[in-house]
């Protein structure tokens, strides 16, 4: 078995129009019925309003609802989840792959205006068939090819979301300041006391915030590190 990451620039679609924007996205879920489409997209960008306008103004788009939106705290970047509804004038790359019996692994990703799929394949002949199918939509390239399939030991999206929601705002603020100022560098470029001063809290409070946040992260990630080593 092979695994391959194949990317296609879907000419004429709003995904291709976003090539000139600073954006990374994932199509978390999608469904098709006849010519209608409903999908959930998670994205991160520093040009949210412009990106949203491109999607909304496309002829195939009917509605775009912003389910959630928040600032990531990094250079003005915004993370958001969108609920998309539209009518399709033709089969999409994903629909074509599914119809032809290909098995995508994980979500479809949007990178530099290209839709990227991780596919499980029997052999190189099947890889050639996949690239030929996708070439009907635009320029295609193979970003990664692995000779052997291996199970990836990673948390589910729901587990990641549970972790992200478990860290309160004040702890998140402290972690961002600590990271931006080099607290985790070797040697450290800032002390915990200096971070506490910037936040207007005591060193003891800052230490408690730091330890609680680190405990949540370690409690979450260590079991997966152990599983990976055992695997």
C-alpha positions as CSV (number, residue, x, y, z in Angstrom):
1,X,0.0,0.0,0.0
2,X,1.1,3.6,-0.7
3,X,0.1,6.9,0.9
4,X,0.3,10.0,-1.2
5,X,-0.4,13.7,-0.7
6,X,-1.8,15.1,-4.0
7,X,-2.7,18.7,-4.5
8,X,-4.7,20.3,-7.3
9,X,-5.5,23.9,-8.1
10,X,-9.2,23.8,-8.8
11,X,-9.5,26.3,-11.6
12,X,-12.5,28.6,-11.4
13,X,-13.3,27.7,-7.8
14,X,-13.0,30.1,-4.9
15,X,-10.3,27.8,-3.4
16,X,-8.0,28.7,-6.3
17,X,-8.9,32.4,-6.0
18,X,-7.4,32.3,-2.5
19,X,-3.9,31.6,-3.8
20,X,-2.8,35.2,-3.3
21,X,-4.0,35.3,0.3
22,X,-2.3,34.2,3.5
23,X,-4.5,31.3,4.5
24,X,-4.4,27.8,5.7
25,X,-7.6,25.8,5.8
26,X,-9.2,22.4,6.4
27,X,-12.5,21.1,5.2
28,X,-13.5,19.4,8.4
29,X,-16.7,17.9,7.1
30,X,-18.7,18.0,3.9
31,X,-21.7,16.3,2.3
32,X,-23.2,16.4,-1.2
33,X,-26.7,15.8,-2.4
34,X,-27.4,16.1,-6.1
35,X,-25.9,19.5,-6.9
36,X,-26.0,20.9,-3.4
37,X,-23.1,21.2,-1.1
38,X,-22.8,21.7,2.7
39,X,-19.4,21.9,4.4
40,X,-17.6,23.0,7.5
41,X,-14.3,24.7,7.0
42,X,-11.7,25.7,9.6
43,X,-9.2,28.3,8.6
44,X,-6.5,30.6,9.9
45,X,-5.5,33.8,8.1
46,X,-4.3,37.3,8.6
47,X,-6.7,38.6,6.0
48,X,-10.0,37.2,7.3
49,X,-12.4,39.9,5.9
50,X,-10.9,39.6,2.4
51,X,-10.9,35.8,2.4
52,X,-14.5,35.8,3.6
53,X,-15.5,38.1,0.8
54,X,-13.9,35.9,-1.9
55,X,-15.9,32.9,-0.6
56,X,-19.1,34.8,-0.3
57,X,-18.9,36.4,-3.8
58,X,-18.3,33.2,-5.7
59,X,-21.1,32.2,-8.0
60,X,-21.4,28.7,-6.5
61,X,-21.7,30.0,-2.9
62,X,-25.2,30.5,-1.4
63,X,-24.5,31.3,2.2
64,X,-21.5,31.5,4.6
65,X,-22.1,31.5,8.3
66,X,-19.2,32.3,10.7
67,X,-19.7,29.7,13.4
68,X,-16.8,30.9,15.5
69,X,-14.0,33.4,15.2
70,X,-11.2,34.4,17.5
71,X,-7.8,36.1,17.4
72,X,-4.9,33.7,17.7
73,X,-2.6,36.3,19.4
74,X,0.0,35.9,16.7
75,X,0.6,38.9,14.3
76,X,-3.1,39.7,13.9
77,X,-4.1,36.2,12.7
78,X,-7.7,35.0,12.9
79,X,-8.9,31.5,13.4
80,X,-12.5,30.8,12.3
81,X,-14.9,28.0,11.5
82,X,-17.3,28.5,8.5
83,X,-20.5,26.7,7.6
84,X,-20.7,26.8,3.8
85,X,-23.7,26.1,1.6
86,X,-23.7,26.1,-2.2
87,X,-24.9,24.7,-5.5
88,X,-22.3,23.0,-7.7
89,X,-22.1,23.4,-11.4
90,X,-19.8,20.3,-11.7
91,X,-18.3,17.5,-9.7
92,X,-15.6,18.7,-7.3
93,X,-12.2,17.0,-7.0
94,X,-13.3,15.3,-3.8
95,X,-16.5,14.0,-5.3
96,X,-14.6,12.6,-8.3
97,X,-12.1,10.8,-6.1
98,X,-14.9,9.3,-4.0
99,X,-16.9,8.3,-7.0
100,X,-13.9,6.5,-8.5
101,X,-13.3,4.6,-5.4
102,X,-10.3,6.4,-3.9
103,X,-9.9,6.5,-0.1
104,X,-9.0,10.0,1.3
105,X,-7.3,9.9,4.8
106,X,-8.3,12.8,7.0
107,X,-9.6,16.2,6.0
108,X,-9.1,18.0,2.7
109,X,-6.6,20.8,3.2
110,X,-6.3,24.2,1.4
111,X,-2.7,25.3,0.9
112,X,-1.7,28.2,-1.3
113,X,-4.9,28.0,-3.4
114,X,-4.6,24.2,-3.8
115,X,-6.9,21.4,-2.5
116,X,-4.7,18.7,-1.0
117,X,-5.7,15.1,-0.4
118,X,-4.0,12.3,1.5
119,X,-4.9,9.1,-0.3
120,X,-4.4,5.4,0.4
121,X,-3.4,3.7,-2.8
122,X,-2.8,0.1,-3.9
123,X,0.2,1.0,-6.1
124,X,1.8,3.5,-8.5
125,X,-0.7,2.7,-11.2
126,X,-3.5,3.8,-8.9
127,X,-1.5,7.0,-8.1
128,X,-1.2,7.7,-11.8
129,X,-5.0,7.3,-12.2
130,X,-5.6,9.7,-9.3
131,X,-3.4,12.4,-10.8
132,X,-5.0,11.9,-14.2
133,X,-8.5,12.4,-12.7
134,X,-7.5,15.5,-10.8
135,X,-5.7,17.0,-13.8
136,X,-9.2,17.6,-15.3
137,X,-9.6,20.3,-12.6
138,X,-6.2,22.1,-12.9
139,X,-2.5,21.7,-12.3
140,X,-1.6,18.7,-10.1
141,X,1.4,17.8,-8.2
142,X,2.4,15.0,-5.7
143,X,3.8,16.5,-2.5
144,X,4.5,13.3,-0.7
145,X,4.7,9.6,-1.4
146,X,5.3,6.9,1.2
147,X,5.9,3.3,0.2
148,X,4.4,1.9,3.4
149,X,1.2,2.7,5.2
150,X,1.5,3.1,8.9
151,X,-1.1,4.0,11.4
152,X,-0.7,7.5,12.7
153,X,-1.0,7.8,16.5
154,X,-2.6,11.2,16.8
155,X,-5.4,12.7,18.9
156,X,-8.8,13.1,17.3
157,X,-10.0,16.6,16.4
158,X,-12.5,16.4,19.3
159,X,-9.7,15.6,21.7
160,X,-7.6,18.5,20.5
161,X,-10.6,20.8,20.8
162,X,-11.2,19.6,24.4
163,X,-7.6,20.5,25.2
164,X,-7.8,23.9,23.6
165,X,-11.0,24.7,25.5
166,X,-9.6,23.6,28.8
167,X,-7.0,26.4,29.0
168,X,-8.6,29.6,30.4
169,X,-8.0,33.0,28.8
170,X,-5.5,34.2,31.5
171,X,-3.4,31.1,31.1
172,X,-3.5,31.4,27.3
173,X,-2.4,35.0,27.6
174,X,0.6,34.0,29.9
175,X,1.7,31.3,27.5
176,X,1.6,33.6,24.5
177,X,3.6,36.3,26.3
178,X,6.1,33.7,27.6
179,X,6.5,32.2,24.1
180,X,6.8,35.6,22.3
181,X,9.4,36.8,24.8
182,X,11.6,33.7,24.7
183,X,10.7,32.1,28.1
184,X,11.0,28.6,26.6
185,X,14.3,29.3,24.8
186,X,17.6,27.9,26.1
187,X,18.8,29.9,27.8
188,X,15.7,31.8,28.7
189,X,15.4,35.3,27.4
190,X,12.9,36.5,30.0
191,X,12.2,35.6,33.6
192,X,8.8,34.6,35.1
193,X,8.9,37.7,37.2
194,X,9.2,39.9,34.1
195,X,6.3,38.1,32.5
196,X,4.3,38.6,35.7
197,X,5.1,42.3,35.7
198,X,3.9,42.7,32.1
199,X,0.6,41.0,33.0
200,X,0.2,43.0,36.3
201,X,0.1,39.9,38.5
202,X,2.4,38.4,41.2
203,X,5.2,36.0,40.4
204,X,3.4,33.3,42.4
205,X,0.2,33.8,40.4
206,X,2.1,33.6,37.1
207,X,3.8,30.4,38.3
208,X,0.5,28.9,39.2
209,X,-0.9,29.8,35.8
210,X,2.1,28.4,34.0
211,X,2.1,25.1,36.0
212,X,-1.7,24.5,35.4
213,X,-1.4,25.2,31.7
214,X,1.7,22.9,31.4
215,X,-0.1,20.2,33.4
216,X,-3.1,20.2,31.0
217,X,-0.8,20.0,27.9
218,X,1.4,17.2,29.4
219,X,-1.6,15.3,30.7
220,X,-3.0,15.3,27.1
221,X,0.1,14.7,25.0
222,X,2.2,12.3,27.1
223,X,0.0,9.2,26.5
224,X,0.3,9.7,22.8
225,X,4.1,10.1,23.0
226,X,4.2,6.8,25.0
227,X,1.9,5.1,22.4
228,X,4.1,6.2,19.6
229,X,7.3,4.8,21.3
230,X,5.5,1.5,21.9
231,X,4.2,1.3,18.3
